[in-house]
Amino acid sequence: MTEDHPLNPKSPYAASKISDETFVMAFSELYGFKPVILRLFNVYGPKQSRVYAGVIIEFIRRISRG
């Protein structure tokens, strides 16, 4: 999916992420700075639950069997 793909949120959480980005863009126009917005997907860390980290663990498991 490209960055210019049309946004069509399916949940209030997704809609809030879009509104946050829109707010940052409006703020940057008003105050003249170049924003950087990171859309991180499946970030993995030591305190993340197994439910959310499952795909990362599965990738590691499959690579290590290689």
N, CA, C and O atoms as a Maestro MAE file, in Angstrom:
{
 s_m_m2io_version
 :::
 2.0.0
}

f_m_ct {
 s_m_title
 :::
 protein
 m_atom[264] {
  # First column is atom index #
  i_m_mmod_type
  r_m_x_coord
  r_m_y_coord
  r_m_z_coord
  i_m_residue_number
  s_m_chain_name
  s_m_pdb_residue_name
  s_m_pdb_atom_name
  i_m_atomic_number
  :::
  1 25 0.853 -1.170 0.000 1 A "MET " " N  " 7
  2 3 0.000 0.000 0.000 1 A "MET " " CA " 6
  3 2 0.906 1.241 0.000 1 A "MET " " C  " 6
  4 15 1.853 1.323 0.781 1 A "MET " " O  " 8
  5 25 0.617 2.167 -0.848 2 A "THR " " N  " 7
  6 3 1.424 3.377 -0.941 2 A "THR " " CA " 6
  7 2 0.932 4.434 0.053 2 A "THR " " C  " 6
  8 15 -0.177 4.342 0.581 2 A "THR " " O  " 8
  9 25 1.771 5.425 0.292 3 A "GLU " " N  " 7
  10 3 1.402 6.483 1.235 3 A "GLU " " CA " 6
  11 2 0.236 7.338 0.746 3 A "GLU " " C  " 6
  12 15 -0.450 7.972 1.548 3 A "GLU " " O  " 8
  13 25 0.010 7.358 -0.571 4 A "ASP " " N  " 7
  14 3 -1.089 8.166 -1.096 4 A "ASP " " CA " 6
  15 2 -2.368 7.352 -1.293 4 A "ASP " " C  " 6
  16 15 -3.320 7.832 -1.908 4 A "ASP " " O  " 8
  17 25 -2.394 6.128 -0.778 5 A "HIS " " N  " 7
  18 3 -3.582 5.277 -0.860 5 A "HIS " " CA " 6
  19 2 -4.724 5.945 -0.102 5 A "HIS " " C  " 6
  20 15 -4.495 6.486 0.980 5 A "HIS " " O  " 8
  21 25 -5.952 5.925 -0.635 6 A "PRO " " N  " 7
  22 3 -7.084 6.556 0.069 6 A "PRO " " CA " 6
  23 2 -7.287 5.954 1.460 6 A "PRO " " C  " 6
  24 15 -7.185 4.741 1.642 6 A "PRO " " O  " 8
  25 25 -7.572 6.808 2.428 7 A "LEU " " N  " 7
  26 3 -7.787 6.348 3.792 7 A "LEU " " CA " 6
  27 2 -9.257 6.036 4.005 7 A "LEU " " C  " 6
  28 15 -10.127 6.834 3.656 7 A "LEU " " O  " 8
  29 25 -9.531 4.873 4.579 8 A "ASN " " N  " 7
  30 3 -10.900 4.446 4.838 8 A "ASN " " CA " 6
  31 2 -10.912 3.676 6.162 8 A "ASN " " C  " 6
  32 15 -10.945 2.446 6.163 8 A "ASN " " O  " 8
  33 25 -10.887 4.397 7.286 9 A "PRO " " N  " 7
  34 3 -10.780 3.720 8.581 9 A "PRO " " CA " 6
  35 2 -11.984 2.832 8.874 9 A "PRO " " C  " 6
  36 15 -13.119 3.173 8.544 9 A "PRO " " O  " 8
  37 25 -11.717 1.691 9.498 10 A "LYS " " N  " 7
  38 3 -12.778 0.732 9.834 10 A "LYS " " CA " 6
  39 2 -13.062 0.678 11.332 10 A "LYS " " C  " 6
  40 15 -13.909 -0.097 11.776 10 A "LYS " " O  " 8
  41 25 -12.357 1.498 12.110 11 A "SER " " N  " 7
  42 3 -12.577 1.502 13.560 11 A "SER " " CA " 6
  43 2 -12.328 2.911 14.107 11 A "SER " " C  " 6
  44 15 -11.668 3.724 13.459 11 A "SER " " O  " 8
  45 25 -12.853 3.193 15.292 12 A "PRO " " N  " 7
  46 3 -12.561 4.491 15.913 12 A "PRO " " CA " 6
  47 2 -11.061 4.691 16.131 12 A "PRO " " C  " 6
  48 15 -10.566 5.811 16.004 12 A "PRO " " O  " 8
  49 25 -10.335 3.625 16.457 13 A "TYR " " N  " 7
  50 3 -8.889 3.729 16.640 13 A "TYR " " CA " 6
  51 2 -8.216 4.185 15.343 13 A "TYR " " C  " 6
  52 15 -7.379 5.088 15.361 13 A "TYR " " O  " 8
  53 25 -8.579 3.564 14.225 14 A "ALA " " N  " 7
  54 3 -7.996 3.944 12.928 14 A "ALA " " CA " 6
  55 2 -8.356 5.386 12.579 14 A "ALA " " C  " 6
  56 15 -7.515 6.129 12.073 14 A "ALA " " O  " 8
  57 25 -9.589 5.783 12.842 15 A "ALA " " N  " 7
  58 3 -10.011 7.162 12.571 15 A "ALA " " CA " 6
  59 2 -9.217 8.148 13.414 15 A "ALA " " C  " 6
  60 15 -8.877 9.234 12.944 15 A "ALA " " O  " 8
  61 25 -8.920 7.781 14.655 16 A "SER " " N  " 7
  62 3 -8.149 8.680 15.514 16 A "SER " " CA " 6
  63 2 -6.719 8.825 15.006 16 A "SER " " C  " 6
  64 15 -6.134 9.902 15.124 16 A "SER " " O  " 8
  65 25 -6.140 7.757 14.439 17 A "LYS " " N  " 7
  66 3 -4.788 7.851 13.884 17 A "LYS " " CA " 6
  67 2 -4.775 8.813 12.693 17 A "LYS " " C  " 6
  68 15 -3.843 9.605 12.546 17 A "LYS " " O  " 8
  69 25 -5.793 8.748 11.854 18 A "ILE " " N  " 7
  70 3 -5.887 9.645 10.694 18 A "ILE " " CA " 6
  71 2 -6.068 11.090 11.158 18 A "ILE " " C  " 6
  72 15 -5.439 12.001 10.620 18 A "ILE " " O  " 8
  73 25 -6.931 11.299 12.159 19 A "SER " " N  " 7
  74 3 -7.150 12.665 12.636 19 A "SER " " CA " 6
  75 2 -5.888 13.228 13.285 19 A "SER " " C  " 6
  76 15 -5.614 14.422 13.171 19 A "SER " " O  " 8
  77 25 -5.119 12.379 13.964 20 A "ASP " " N  " 7
  78 3 -3.846 12.825 14.549 20 A "ASP " " CA " 6
  79 2 -2.888 13.297 13.462 20 A "ASP " " C  " 6
  80 15 -2.264 14.350 13.593 20 A "ASP " " O  " 8
  81 25 -2.773 12.522 12.393 21 A "GLU " " N  " 7
  82 3 -1.888 12.913 11.290 21 A "GLU " " CA " 6
  83 2 -2.359 14.213 10.642 21 A "GLU " " C  " 6
  84 15 -1.539 15.063 10.295 21 A "GLU " " O  " 8
  85 25 -3.664 14.372 10.479 22 A "THR " " N  " 7
  86 3 -4.218 15.586 9.888 22 A "THR " " CA " 6
  87 2 -3.925 16.794 10.778 22 A "THR " " C  " 6
  88 15 -3.599 17.872 10.282 22 A "THR " " O  " 8
  89 25 -4.044 16.610 12.095 23 A "PHE " " N  " 7
  90 3 -3.731 17.682 13.035 23 A "PHE " " CA " 6
  91 2 -2.259 18.093 12.922 23 A "PHE " " C  " 6
  92 15 -1.947 19.284 12.911 23 A "PHE " " O  " 8
  93 25 -1.354 17.108 12.839 24 A "VAL " " N  " 7
  94 3 0.077 17.405 12.700 24 A "VAL " " CA " 6
  95 2 0.340 18.185 11.416 24 A "VAL " " C  " 6
  96 15 1.110 19.145 11.422 24 A "VAL " " O  " 8
  97 25 -0.291 17.782 10.319 25 A "MET " " N  " 7
  98 3 -0.095 18.472 9.041 25 A "MET " " CA " 6
  99 2 -0.606 19.913 9.111 25 A "MET " " C  " 6
  100 15 0.050 20.828 8.614 25 A "MET " " O  " 8
  101 25 -1.773 20.116 9.727 26 A "ALA " " N  " 7
  102 3 -2.315 21.476 9.871 26 A "ALA " " CA " 6
  103 2 -1.410 22.330 10.756 26 A "ALA " " C  " 6
  104 15 -1.162 23.496 10.447 26 A "ALA " " O  " 8
  105 25 -0.925 21.770 11.833 27 A "PHE " " N  " 7
  106 3 -0.031 22.469 12.740 27 A "PHE " " CA " 6
  107 2 1.256 22.855 12.017 27 A "PHE " " C  " 6
  108 15 1.767 23.959 12.209 27 A "PHE " " O  " 8
  109 25 1.787 21.950 11.184 28 A "SER " " N  " 7
  110 3 3.031 22.243 10.464 28 A "SER " " CA " 6
  111 2 2.836 23.357 9.441 28 A "SER " " C  " 6
  112 15 3.732 24.174 9.232 28 A "SER " " O  " 8
  113 25 1.669 23.391 8.805 29 A "GLU " " N  " 7
  114 3 1.373 24.485 7.865 29 A "GLU " " CA " 6
  115 2 1.292 25.824 8.595 29 A "GLU " " C  " 6
  116 15 1.804 26.837 8.118 29 A "GLU " " O  " 8
  117 25 0.648 25.813 9.744 30 A "LEU " " N  " 7
  118 3 0.457 27.035 10.512 30 A "LEU " " CA " 6
  119 2 1.775 27.593 11.047 30 A "LEU " " C  " 6
  120 15 1.998 28.804 11.032 30 A "LEU " " O  " 8
  121 25 2.649 26.693 11.522 31 A "TYR " " N  " 7
  122 3 3.884 27.137 12.162 31 A "TYR " " CA " 6
  123 2 5.139 26.926 11.316 31 A "TYR " " C  " 6
  124 15 6.250 27.190 11.777 31 A "TYR " " O  " 8
  125 25 4.970 26.454 10.091 32 A "GLY " " N  " 7
  126 3 6.065 26.379 9.137 32 A "GLY " " CA " 6
  127 2 7.195 25.414 9.448 32 A "GLY " " C  " 6
  128 15 8.367 25.785 9.376 32 A "GLY " " O  " 8
  129 25 6.858 24.193 9.790 33 A "PHE " " N  " 7
  130 3 7.906 23.187 9.951 33 A "PHE " " CA " 6
  131 2 7.535 21.939 9.154 33 A "PHE " " C  " 6
  132 15 6.372 21.733 8.806 33 A "PHE " " O  " 8
  133 25 8.535 21.114 8.873 34 A "LYS " " N  " 7
  134 3 8.302 19.898 8.094 34 A "LYS " " CA " 6
  135 2 8.128 18.723 9.060 34 A "LYS " " C  " 6
  136 15 9.070 18.352 9.759 34 A "LYS " " O  " 8
  137 25 6.938 18.143 9.101 35 A "PRO " " N  " 7
  138 3 6.699 17.041 10.039 35 A "PRO " " CA " 6
  139 2 7.247 15.709 9.520 35 A "PRO " " C  " 6
  140 15 7.440 15.521 8.319 35 A "PRO " " O  " 8
  141 25 7.483 14.816 10.433 36 A "VAL " " N  " 7
  142 3 7.830 13.432 10.115 36 A "VAL " " CA " 6
  143 2 6.816 12.566 10.845 36 A "VAL " " C  " 6
  144 15 6.704 12.624 12.069 36 A "VAL " " O  " 8
  145 25 6.085 11.770 10.095 37 A "ILE " " N  " 7
  146 3 5.076 10.891 10.680 37 A "ILE " " CA " 6
  147 2 5.484 9.462 10.376 37 A "ILE " " C  " 6
  148 15 5.660 9.093 9.215 37 A "ILE " " O  " 8
  149 25 5.634 8.658 11.420 38 A "LEU " " N  " 7
  150 3 6.010 7.256 11.264 38 A "LEU " " CA " 6
  151 2 4.773 6.392 11.475 38 A "LEU " " C  " 6
  152 15 4.100 6.500 12.500 38 A "LEU " " O  " 8
  153 25 4.482 5.550 10.521 39 A "ARG " " N  " 7
  154 3 3.367 4.608 10.653 39 A "ARG " " CA " 6
  155 2 3.964 3.234 10.936 39 A "ARG " " C  " 6
  156 15 4.139 2.414 10.034 39 A "ARG " " O  " 8
  157 25 4.268 3.007 12.197 40 A "LEU " " N  " 7
  158 3 4.921 1.772 12.597 40 A "LEU " " CA " 6
  159 2 3.916 0.634 12.634 40 A "LEU " " C  " 6
  160 15 2.769 0.807 13.044 40 A "LEU " " O  " 8
  161 25 4.365 -0.519 12.202 41 A "PHE " " N  " 7
  162 3 3.498 -1.690 12.165 41 A "PHE " " CA " 6
  163 2 4.157 -2.822 12.932 41 A "PHE " " C  " 6
  164 15 5.306 -3.173 12.663 41 A "PHE " " O  " 8
  165 25 3.450 -3.383 13.866 42 A "ASN " " N  " 7
  166 3 3.902 -4.542 14.620 42 A "ASN " " CA " 6
  167 2 5.261 -4.323 15.269 42 A "ASN " " C  " 6
  168 15 6.193 -5.101 15.065 42 A "ASN " " O  " 8
  169 25 5.360 -3.267 16.042 43 A "VAL " " N  " 7
  170 3 6.589 -2.963 16.769 43 A "VAL " " CA " 6
  171 2 6.766 -4.017 17.859 43 A "VAL " " C  " 6
  172 15 5.815 -4.375 18.554 43 A "VAL " " O  " 8
  173 25 7.987 -4.505 17.996 44 A "TYR " " N  " 7
  174 3 8.276 -5.582 18.941 44 A "TYR " " CA " 6
  175 2 9.166 -5.073 20.058 44 A "TYR " " C  " 6
  176 15 10.155 -4.390 19.793 44 A "TYR " " O  " 8
  177 25 8.836 -5.392 21.303 45 A "GLY " " N  " 7
  178 3 9.651 -4.974 22.435 45 A "GLY " " CA " 6
  179 2 9.511 -5.933 23.595 45 A "GLY " " C  " 6
  180 15 8.655 -6.817 23.568 45 A "GLY " " O  " 8
  181 25 10.347 -5.770 24.628 46 A "PRO " " N  " 7
  182 3 10.383 -6.724 25.741 46 A "PRO " " CA " 6
  183 2 9.099 -6.792 26.578 46 A "PRO " " C  " 6
  184 15 8.838 -7.821 27.201 46 A "PRO " " O  " 8
  185 25 8.298 -5.731 26.609 47 A "LYS " " N  " 7
  186 3 7.083 -5.752 27.435 47 A "LYS " " CA " 6
  187 2 5.811 -5.957 26.624 47 A "LYS " " C  " 6
  188 15 4.705 -5.793 27.140 47 A "LYS " " O  " 8
  189 25 5.970 -6.313 25.358 48 A "GLN " " N  " 7
  190 3 4.802 -6.523 24.507 48 A "GLN " " CA " 6
  191 2 4.203 -7.900 24.789 48 A "GLN " " C  " 6
  192 15 4.931 -8.872 24.995 48 A "GLN " " O  " 8
  193 25 2.886 -7.974 24.796 49 A "SER " " N  " 7
  194 3 2.230 -9.253 25.071 49 A "SER " " CA " 6
  195 2 2.464 -10.234 23.922 49 A "SER " " C  " 6
  196 15 2.693 -9.831 22.782 49 A "SER " " O  " 8
  197 25 2.402 -11.503 24.237 50 A "ARG " " N  " 7
  198 3 2.612 -12.553 23.232 50 A "ARG " " CA " 6
  199 2 1.547 -12.484 22.130 50 A "ARG " " C  " 6
  200 15 1.818 -12.816 20.975 50 A "ARG " " O  " 8
  201 25 0.351 -12.056 22.493 51 A "VAL " " N  " 7
  202 3 -0.729 -11.958 21.509 51 A "VAL " " CA " 6
  203 2 -0.345 -11.013 20.371 51 A "VAL " " C  " 6
  204 15 -0.535 -11.339 19.199 51 A "VAL " " O  " 8
  205 25 0.193 -9.847 20.715 52 A "TYR " " N  " 7
  206 3 0.538 -8.858 19.703 52 A "TYR " " CA " 6
  207 2 1.891 -9.127 19.056 52 A "TYR " " C  " 6
  208 15 2.131 -8.710 17.923 52 A "TYR " " O  " 8
  209 25 2.769 -9.817 19.764 53 A "ALA " " N  " 7
  210 3 4.102 -10.093 19.237 53 A "ALA " " CA " 6
  211 2 4.144 -11.419 18.494 53 A "ALA " " C  " 6
  212 15 5.197 -11.805 17.988 53 A "ALA " " O  " 8
  213 25 3.035 -12.114 18.420 54 A "GLY " " N  " 7
  214 3 2.999 -13.456 17.840 54 A "GLY " " CA " 6
  215 2 3.602 -13.567 16.463 54 A "GLY " " C  " 6
  216 15 4.328 -14.524 16.194 54 A "GLY " " O  " 8
  217 25 3.331 -12.631 15.584 55 A "VAL " " N  " 7
  218 3 3.836 -12.729 14.219 55 A "VAL " " CA " 6
  219 2 5.357 -12.588 14.194 55 A "VAL " " C  " 6
  220 15 6.020 -13.276 13.418 55 A "VAL " " O  " 8
  221 25 5.913 -11.727 15.013 56 A "ILE " " N  " 7
  222 3 7.363 -11.546 15.075 56 A "ILE " " CA " 6
  223 2 8.015 -12.823 15.589 56 A "ILE " " C  " 6
  224 15 9.012 -13.280 15.029 56 A "ILE " " O  " 8
  225 25 7.463 -13.396 16.642 57 A "ILE " " N  " 7
  226 3 7.995 -14.642 17.187 57 A "ILE " " CA " 6
  227 2 7.943 -15.747 16.136 57 A "ILE " " C  " 6
  228 15 8.885 -16.532 16.019 57 A "ILE " " O  " 8
  229 25 6.866 -15.817 15.381 58 A "GLU " " N  " 7
  230 3 6.745 -16.830 14.327 58 A "GLU " " CA " 6
  231 2 7.777 -16.611 13.228 58 A "GLU " " C  " 6
  232 15 8.352 -17.580 12.732 58 A "GLU " " O  " 8
  233 25 8.028 -15.358 12.830 59 A "PHE " " N  " 7
  234 3 9.073 -15.077 11.841 59 A "PHE " " CA " 6
  235 2 10.426 -15.563 12.346 59 A "PHE " " C  " 6
  236 15 11.164 -16.222 11.613 59 A "PHE " " O  " 8
  237 25 10.749 -15.244 13.583 60 A "ILE " " N  " 7
  238 3 12.031 -15.653 14.160 60 A "ILE " " CA " 6
  239 2 12.123 -17.173 14.212 60 A "ILE " " C  " 6
  240 15 13.165 -17.736 13.874 60 A "ILE " " O  " 8
  241 25 11.067 -17.841 14.622 61 A "ARG " " N  " 7
  242 3 11.051 -19.298 14.705 61 A "ARG " " CA " 6
  243 2 11.300 -19.926 13.323 61 A "ARG " " C  " 6
  244 15 12.079 -20.871 13.201 61 A "ARG " " O  " 8
  245 25 10.645 -19.403 12.299 62 A "ARG " " N  " 7
  246 3 10.813 -19.963 10.949 62 A "ARG " " CA " 6
  247 2 12.209 -19.700 10.378 62 A "ARG " " C  " 6
  248 15 12.778 -20.557 9.701 62 A "ARG " " O  " 8
  249 25 12.757 -18.515 10.652 63 A "ILE " " N  " 7
  250 3 14.088 -18.190 10.159 63 A "ILE " " CA " 6
  251 2 15.141 -19.060 10.867 63 A "ILE " " C  " 6
  252 15 16.084 -19.533 10.232 63 A "ILE " " O  " 8
  253 25 14.980 -19.265 12.161 64 A "SER " " N  " 7
  254 3 15.977 -20.022 12.918 64 A "SER " " CA " 6
  255 2 15.986 -21.505 12.551 64 A "SER " " C  " 6
  256 15 16.988 -22.185 12.773 64 A "SER " " O  " 8
  257 25 14.890 -22.017 11.995 65 A "ARG " " N  " 7
  258 3 14.843 -23.421 11.566 65 A "ARG " " CA " 6
  259 2 15.598 -23.623 10.263 65 A "ARG " " C  " 6
  260 15 16.045 -24.725 9.945 65 A "ARG " " O  " 8
  261 25 15.734 -22.507 9.497 66 A "GLY " " N  " 7
  262 3 16.298 -22.439 8.165 66 A "GLY " " CA " 6
  263 2 17.359 -23.369 7.843 66 A "GLY " " C  " 6
  264 15 17.874 -23.354 6.725 66 A "GLY " " O  " 8
  :::
 }
 m_bond[263] {
  # First column is bond index #
  i_m_from
  i_m_to
  i_m_order
  :::
  1 1 2 1
  2 2 3 1
  3 3 4 2
  4 3 5 1
  5 5 6 1
  6 6 7 1
  7 7 8 2
  8 7 9 1
  9 9 10 1
  10 10 11 1
  11 11 12 2
  12 11 13 1
  13 13 14 1
  14 14 15 1
  15 15 16 2
  16 15 17 1
  17 17 18 1
  18 18 19 1
  19 19 20 2
  20 19 21 1
  21 21 22 1
  22 22 23 1
  23 23 24 2
  24 23 25 1
  25 25 26 1
  26 26 27 1
  27 27 28 2
  28 27 29 1
  29 29 30 1
  30 30 31 1
  31 31 32 2
  32 31 33 1
  33 33 34 1
  34 34 35 1
  35 35 36 2
  36 35 37 1
  37 37 38 1
  38 38 39 1
  39 39 40 2
  40 39 41 1
  41 41 42 1
  42 42 43 1
  43 43 44 2
  44 43 45 1
  45 45 46 1
  46 46 47 1
  47 47 48 2
  48 47 49 1
  49 49 50 1
  50 50 51 1
  51 51 52 2
  52 51 53 1
  53 53 54 1
  54 54 55 1
  55 55 56 2
  56 55 57 1
  57 57 58 1
  58 58 59 1
  59 59 60 2
  60 59 61 1
  61 61 62 1
  62 62 63 1
  63 63 64 2
  64 63 65 1
  65 65 66 1
  66 66 67 1
  67 67 68 2
  68 67 69 1
  69 69 70 1
  70 70 71 1
  71 71 72 2
  72 71 73 1
  73 73 74 1
  74 74 75 1
  75 75 76 2
  76 75 77 1
  77 77 78 1
  78 78 79 1
  79 79 80 2
  80 79 81 1
  81 81 82 1
  82 82 83 1
  83 83 84 2
  84 83 85 1
  85 85 86 1
  86 86 87 1
  87 87 88 2
  88 87 89 1
  89 89 90 1
  90 90 91 1
  91 91 92 2
  92 91 93 1
  93 93 94 1
  94 94 95 1
  95 95 96 2
  96 95 97 1
  97 97 98 1
  98 98 99 1
  99 99 100 2
  100 99 101 1
  101 101 102 1
  102 102 103 1
  103 103 104 2
  104 103 105 1
  105 105 106 1
  106 106 107 1
  107 107 108 2
  108 107 109 1
  109 109 110 1
  110 110 111 1
  111 111 112 2
  112 111 113 1
  113 113 114 1
  114 114 115 1
  115 115 116 2
  116 115 117 1
  117 117 118 1
  118 118 119 1
  119 119 120 2
  120 119 121 1
  121 121 122 1
  122 122 123 1
  123 123 124 2
  124 123 125 1
  125 125 126 1
  126 126 127 1
  127 127 128 2
  128 127 129 1
  129 129 130 1
  130 130 131 1
  131 131 132 2
  132 131 133 1
  133 133 134 1
  134 134 135 1
  135 135 136 2
  136 135 137 1
  137 137 138 1
  138 138 139 1
  139 139 140 2
  140 139 141 1
  141 141 142 1
  142 142 143 1
  143 143 144 2
  144 143 145 1
  145 145 146 1
  146 146 147 1
  147 147 148 2
  148 147 149 1
  149 149 150 1
  150 150 151 1
  151 151 152 2
  152 151 153 1
  153 153 154 1
  154 154 155 1
  155 155 156 2
  156 155 157 1
  157 157 158 1
  158 158 159 1
  159 159 160 2
  160 159 161 1
  161 161 162 1
  162 162 163 1
  163 163 164 2
  164 163 165 1
  165 165 166 1
  166 166 167 1
  167 167 168 2
  168 167 169 1
  169 169 170 1
  170 170 171 1
  171 171 172 2
  172 171 173 1
  173 173 174 1
  174 174 175 1
  175 175 176 2
  176 175 177 1
  177 177 178 1
  178 178 179 1
  179 179 180 2
  180 179 181 1
  181 181 182 1
  182 182 183 1
  183 183 184 2
  184 183 185 1
  185 185 186 1
  186 186 187 1
  187 187 188 2
  188 187 189 1
  189 189 190 1
  190 190 191 1
  191 191 192 2
  192 191 193 1
  193 193 194 1
  194 194 195 1
  195 195 196 2
  196 195 197 1
  197 197 198 1
  198 198 199 1
  199 199 200 2
  200 199 201 1
  201 201 202 1
  202 202 203 1
  203 203 204 2
  204 203 205 1
  205 205 206 1
  206 206 207 1
  207 207 208 2
  208 207 209 1
  209 209 210 1
  210 210 211 1
  211 211 212 2
  212 211 213 1
  213 213 214 1
  214 214 215 1
  215 215 216 2
  216 215 217 1
  217 217 218 1
  218 218 219 1
  219 219 220 2
  220 219 221 1
  221 221 222 1
  222 222 223 1
  223 223 224 2
  224 223 225 1
  225 225 226 1
  226 226 227 1
  227 227 228 2
  228 227 229 1
  229 229 230 1
  230 230 231 1
  231 231 232 2
  232 231 233 1
  233 233 234 1
  234 234 235 1
  235 235 236 2
  236 235 237 1
  237 237 238 1
  238 238 239 1
  239 239 240 2
  240 239 241 1
  241 241 242 1
  242 242 243 1
  243 243 244 2
  244 243 245 1
  245 245 246 1
  246 246 247 1
  247 247 248 2
  248 247 249 1
  249 249 250 1
  250 250 251 1
  251 251 252 2
  252 251 253 1
  253 253 254 1
  254 254 255 1
  255 255 256 2
  256 255 257 1
  257 257 258 1
  258 258 259 1
  259 259 260 2
  260 259 261 1
  261 261 262 1
  262 262 263 1
  263 263 264 2
  :::
 }
}
